Structure formats: structure tokens, C-alpha cells
């Protein structure tokens, strides 16, 4: 299944946030002791994890909705094909 533009944008934002977090962690490790920064990094990491899980939920819900829509469209086209077939058969009989 191909990601929709909104999904791609959210994933790009999430990846950018992770990269920024890693860069921040590297800079902080050089300047400050881990004990001073550790709680902040843990909180940022937890927030990233929450954002990732929310993205997965919204992506799954969107995929589910898309599948339902596709199924409905397929059913509608099948009904249309059946009606056209029946109309053609009726015309042939007359």
C-alpha cells in the first residue's frame, strides 16, 4: 500500500524530529553531563514514541477507511455491470 501525501509528510516530520533529537543528544553529550540532561532526553524520546504510535494509528485508520471505500466502489461498479448486462439482454430479446 502506497503512503498518502499526509502520511509521507508526517513520517518525514517524525524522521526529522528523530534526527534533530540525535543531533541534540550528540551536542549535549559534549557539553553537559548525562545526569543533567537525561530526564529531558527521556521525555523527548517518550514524546517521539507517542507521536510515532499516533501516526501508526491514524495511518491504520486511514487505510481501513480507504479499503472500505474501495470495496464500496467495487460493489457499485459490479451492480452497474450487472444492470447493463440485464438491460442488454432485455434489448436483445425485444
C-alpha positions as CSV (number, residue, x, y, z in Angstrom):
1,X,0.0,0.0,0.0
2,X,1.4,3.4,-1.0
3,X,1.6,6.1,1.6
4,X,-0.6,9.1,1.0
5,X,0.9,12.6,0.9
6,X,-0.3,13.3,4.5
7,X,1.3,10.1,5.8
8,X,4.6,10.9,4.0
9,X,4.6,14.4,5.4
10,X,4.0,13.1,9.0
11,X,6.7,10.4,8.6
12,X,9.1,13.0,7.2
13,X,8.4,15.2,10.2
14,X,8.9,12.3,12.6
15,X,12.2,11.3,10.9
16,X,13.3,14.9,11.1
17,X,12.5,15.1,14.8
18,X,14.4,11.9,15.4
19,X,17.4,13.2,13.5
20,X,17.2,16.5,15.4
21,X,17.0,14.6,18.7
22,X,20.1,12.6,17.9
23,X,22.0,15.7,16.9
24,X,20.9,17.4,20.1
25,X,21.9,14.4,22.1
26,X,25.4,14.4,20.5
27,X,25.9,18.1,21.2
28,X,24.7,17.9,24.7
29,X,26.9,14.9,25.5
30,X,29.9,17.0,24.6
31,X,28.9,20.0,26.8
32,X,26.9,18.7,29.8
33,X,26.9,15.7,32.0
34,X,24.4,13.0,31.2
35,X,22.8,13.3,34.6
36,X,21.8,16.9,33.9
37,X,20.2,16.2,30.6
38,X,19.0,12.6,30.9
39,X,15.4,13.4,32.1
40,X,14.9,15.9,29.2
41,X,16.1,13.3,26.7
42,X,13.9,10.6,28.2
43,X,10.9,12.9,27.9
44,X,11.7,13.9,24.3
45,X,12.1,10.2,23.5
46,X,8.8,9.3,25.1
47,X,7.0,12.1,23.2
48,X,8.6,10.9,19.9
49,X,7.3,7.4,20.7
50,X,3.8,8.7,21.4
51,X,3.9,10.7,18.1
52,X,5.0,7.5,16.2
53,X,2.2,5.5,17.7
54,X,-0.4,8.1,16.9
55,X,0.9,8.2,13.3
56,X,0.6,4.4,13.1
57,X,-3.0,4.6,14.5
58,X,-4.0,7.3,12.1
59,X,-2.4,5.6,9.2
60,X,-4.1,2.3,10.0
61,X,-7.5,4.1,10.4
62,X,-7.0,5.9,7.0
63,X,-6.1,2.6,5.4
64,X,-9.1,0.9,6.8
65,X,-11.3,3.7,5.6
66,X,-9.7,3.6,2.2
67,X,-10.3,-0.2,2.0
68,X,-14.0,0.3,2.9
69,X,-14.3,3.0,0.2
70,X,-12.6,0.8,-2.4
71,X,-14.9,-2.1,-1.5
72,X,-18.0,0.1,-1.8
73,X,-16.8,1.4,-5.2
74,X,-16.1,-2.1,-6.4
75,X,-19.6,-3.2,-5.3
76,X,-21.2,-0.2,-7.1
77,X,-19.4,-1.0,-10.3
78,X,-20.4,-4.6,-10.1
79,X,-24.0,-3.6,-9.7
80,X,-23.7,-1.2,-12.6
81,X,-22.2,-4.0,-14.8
82,X,-25.0,-6.3,-13.8
83,X,-27.6,-3.7,-14.7
84,X,-26.0,-3.0,-18.1
85,X,-25.9,-6.8,-18.8
86,X,-29.5,-7.2,-17.9
87,X,-30.5,-4.2,-20.0
88,X,-28.5,-5.6,-22.9
89,X,-30.2,-9.0,-22.6
90,X,-33.6,-7.4,-22.4
91,X,-32.9,-5.3,-25.5
92,X,-31.7,-8.4,-27.4
93,X,-35.0,-10.3,-26.5
94,X,-37.1,-7.5,-28.0
